[in-house]
């Protein structure tokens, strides 16, 4: 048992030293745009509440995600991901120096991040996360995942094509397992993996909606 404790402690320390790079996984879209369509993707504004940035969220306190967990700002990651996916679908991504009156993009995508957080509430039988065994094999960790991203898509005449909020909200309870084995196997930053999965669903929806509007316009 002492060896297990040491291994878990080292895992926690190592996990705390490295920052999470936001990942996503979506299938290639069946919708394709003609190459002559160009789009300017502006960096999204960050409207998240202060408690989400610092990781304090009521009863979840320090067990919630926070800015210091991530390698880069969430809005920067979102901008990079959208550029990757829309470019793969056939759109030309306008660079900053191309944005002038003589060479304006056909479309502009802008928006804001309203919520981006995953939080963990431990069973009442556990005091220190990942280090102390729970009293019952039926105990469960509760994960709360909340993402809200607002987007606006306009054409070169400033006509609004999309003005929509994309929301993902889930309350998930997962067993700690015998001697916390299930918890250990999930990993110390499992809540961040849940965020990646939720973001993937939203990115898929945003990309497809943008492609549909542009191909129909």
Secondary structure, 3 states (H helix, E strand, C coil): CHHHHHHHHHHHHHHHHCCECCCCCCCCCCCCCCCCCEEEECCCEECCCHHHHHCCCHHHHHHECCHHHECCCHHHHHHHHHHHHHHHCCCEECCHHHCCCCCCCCEEEEEEEEEEEEEEECCCCCCCCCCCCCCCCCCEEEEEEEEEEEEEEEECCCCEEEEEEEEEEEEEEEECCHHHHHHHHHCCCHHHHHHHHHHHHHHHHHHHHHHHHHHHC
